Amino acid sequence: MAALPEETELAQDSNRREETAARRQFALTLLCDVVLPVGLYYALRSAGAGELVSLLISAAAPALSTGYSIVRQRRVDSVGVFVLAILVLAGLGSLISGSPRLALARGGWFTGLIALWILGTLYTSRPFAYRALKSLLPGKSEKLEGHWHDDPQFRRIWRGLTVLWGCGLLVDAALRVIMAYALPVDSVPALDGALYFVTYLVLQVITHIILHRTGVFRQLFPGRGKRKSAGSRAAAETEHNGTA
């Protein structure tokens, strides 16, 4: 039975809200984990602070963001605790050794551990990519679980995307560690931030291509496909009437 116009409109509104919430969360993460640390580092260096001090203080932004998220949600997030532990251990290690390069390399080691954890979720009931999808689209949780249980291809796609992101982040981690020990200290934070954008963009583009070609995107957002089809038909009819 075809969906009523009101139901279709409600589904479209829900899709837009979920997409907006996902973009807002990504923008907040980007601000706290990339923009603020890089900006703070160079501001401190301009003020005359040393390399190690600037690196340790600039790491406070993602640490505070993670701590605030745990307090706001009023629950202990294992990923959040993991992030805080890595930041604290890297900071202590840098203080003990007095090496700014160890502080620079923390991003690479952290990314590498995250990548290994992502690949490790392939051996659990729900891989990382699928978990991330559910967290971004909480309103579709029941529908997603239905696809997961009933569609083997759906499961293969999200396991494949988990491999993609895990291996992609391993490459990213290796590049960060190489930059930390091979390049001038003051050039690394900016390059580190740029690499974040490049890695995310490449993985997102590949992910979207896969989701479009496999039809998963239409499964997730059926209303969007209908709007595009309706728009295409309207354009075709207009062109036909104009040439008639």
C-alpha positions in Angstrom: 0.0 0.0 0.0 1.4 3.4 -1.0 2.3 5.8 1.8 0.0 8.8 2.4 1.3 12.2 1.5 1.3 13.2 5.2 3.4 10.1 6.1 5.8 10.8 3.3 6.2 14.4 4.5 6.8 13.2 8.1 9.4 10.8 6.9 11.2 13.5 4.9 11.1 15.9 7.9 12.6 13.1 10.1 15.4 12.5 7.5 16.2 16.2 7.4 16.3 16.5 11.2 18.6 13.5 11.6 20.9 14.7 8.8 21.1 18.2 10.5 21.8 16.7 13.9 24.6 14.6 12.4 26.2 17.6 10.6 26.0 19.6 13.9 27.7 16.9 15.8 30.4 16.6 13.2 31.0 20.3 13.2 31.3 20.4 17.0 33.8 17.5 16.9 35.8 19.2 14.1 35.9 22.5 16.1 37.0 20.9 19.4 39.4 18.2 18.1 41.0 20.0 15.1 40.4 23.7 14.8 40.8 24.7 18.4 44.0 22.7 19.1 45.7 23.9 16.0 44.7 27.5 16.5 45.7 27.4 20.2 49.1 25.9 19.4 50.1 28.6 17.0 48.6 31.3 19.3 50.8 30.1 22.1 53.8 29.9 19.9 53.3 33.5 18.8 53.1 34.5 22.4 56.5 33.0 23.1 55.6 29.6 24.6 57.8 26.6 24.0 56.9 23.8 21.6 56.2 21.2 24.3 54.1 23.6 26.5 52.1 24.7 23.5 51.4 21.1 22.4 50.3 20.0 25.9 48.0 23.0 26.4 46.5 22.7 22.9 45.6 19.1 23.8 43.2 20.4 26.5 40.5 21.3 23.9 39.7 17.7 22.9 40.1 16.5 26.5 37.7 19.1 27.8 35.2 18.3 25.0 35.3 14.6 25.8 34.9 15.2 29.5 32.0 17.5 28.9 30.3 14.9 26.7 30.6 12.3 29.4 29.1 14.7 32.0 26.3 15.9 29.8 25.2 12.4 28.9 25.6 11.3 32.5 27.1 8.0 31.6 30.6 6.6 31.2 31.3 6.3 27.5 34.1 3.7 26.9 35.3 5.5 23.8 35.4 8.8 25.7 37.4 7.3 28.5 39.7 5.8 26.0 40.3 9.2 24.4 41.0 10.8 27.8 43.4 8.0 28.8 45.4 8.4 25.5 45.6 12.1 26.0 46.7 11.9 29.6 49.3 9.1 28.9 50.7 11.0 25.9 51.0 14.2 28.0 52.7 12.4 30.9 55.1 10.6 28.5 56.0 14.0 26.8 56.6 15.6 30.2 58.9 12.8 31.4 60.9 12.6 28.2 60.8 16.3 27.5 60.2 15.5 23.8 57.7 17.6 21.8 57.8 14.9 19.1 56.3 12.3 21.4 53.4 14.8 22.0 53.1 15.3 18.2 53.0 11.6 17.6 50.1 11.0 20.1 47.6 11.7 17.3 49.1 9.0 15.2 49.2 6.4 17.9 45.7 7.3 19.0 44.3 7.0 15.4 46.1 3.7 15.0 44.5 2.3 18.2 41.1 3.5 17.0 41.7 1.9 13.6 42.5 -1.5 15.3 39.5 -1.2 17.5 37.3 -0.5 14.4 38.7 -3.6 12.7 38.2 -5.6 15.9 34.4 -4.8 15.8 34.3 -7.1 12.7 34.3 -10.0 15.1 31.4 -8.6 17.1 27.7 -8.8 16.3 27.6 -5.3 15.0 30.6 -3.7 13.2 31.7 -0.2 13.7 30.2 1.3 10.5 26.8 0.0 11.3 27.0 1.2 14.9 28.0 4.7 13.7 25.1 4.7 11.3 22.6 3.9 14.1 24.1 6.6 16.3 23.6 9.1 13.5 20.1 8.0 12.7 18.5 7.1 16.0 15.0 7.5 14.6 15.6 4.7 12.1 17.0 2.2 14.6 14.1 -0.3 14.3 14.2 -0.1 10.5 17.9 -0.6 10.4 17.7 -3.6 12.6 15.1 -5.0 10.3 17.5 -4.6 7.3 20.3 -6.1 9.3 18.4 -9.2 10.3 16.7 -9.8 6.9 19.3 -8.7 4.3 22.7 -10.4 4.0 23.9 -7.9 1.4 23.1 -5.1 3.8 25.3 -6.8 6.4 28.1 -7.3 3.9 28.1 -3.7 2.9 28.5 -2.4 6.4 31.2 -4.9 7.3 33.0 -3.8 4.1 32.7 -0.2 5.1 34.1 -1.0 8.5 37.2 -2.5 6.8 37.4 0.6 4.6 37.5 3.0 7.6 39.7 0.8 9.7 42.4 0.4 7.0 42.0 4.1 5.9 42.7 5.2 9.5 45.7 2.9 9.8 47.2 4.7 6.8 46.3 8.0 8.4 48.0 7.0 11.6 51.2 5.9 9.9 51.4 9.2 8.1 50.9 11.2 11.4 53.7 9.3 13.1 56.1 9.8 10.2 55.3 13.5 10.1 55.8 13.8 13.9 59.4 12.5 13.7 60.5 13.6 10.2 59.2 17.2 9.8 59.9 20.5 11.7 57.9 20.6 14.9 56.1 23.9 14.1 54.9 22.6 10.7 53.3 19.4 12.0 50.1 20.7 13.8 48.9 22.4 10.7 49.7 19.4 8.5 48.0 17.2 11.1 44.8 19.2 10.8 45.0 19.2 7.0 45.4 15.4 7.0 42.3 15.1 9.1 40.2 16.8 6.4 41.9 14.8 3.6 41.3 11.4 5.3 37.8 12.2 6.2 36.9 13.5 2.8 38.4 10.5 0.9 36.7 8.0 3.2 33.4 9.8 3.0 33.4 10.1 -0.8 34.2 6.4 -1.2 31.5 5.5 1.4 28.9 7.6 -0.4 29.8 6.1 -3.8 29.3 2.6 -2.3 26.0 3.5 -0.6 24.6 5.0 -3.9 25.8 2.1 -6.1 24.5 -0.6 -3.8 21.1 1.1 -3.3 21.6 1.4 0.5 21.2 5.1 0.3 17.7 4.7 -1.2 16.9 2.2 1.6 17.9 4.7 4.3 16.3 7.8 2.7 13.4 6.7 0.4 11.7 10.1 0.5 14.8 11.8 -0.9 14.8 9.4 -3.9 11.1 10.1 -4.5 11.6 13.8 -4.4 14.4 13.6 -6.9 12.3 11.3 -9.2 9.3 13.7 -8.9 11.6 16.6 -9.8 13.0 14.8 -12.8 9.6 13.9 -14.0 8.4 17.5 -13.6 11.4 18.7 -15.5 10.9 16.2 -18.3 7.2 17.2 -18.6 8.1 20.9 -18.7 10.6 20.3 -21.4 8.1 18.1 -23.3 5.4 20.8 -23.1 7.8 23.4 -24.2 8.8 21.6 -27.3 5.3 20.4 -28.1 
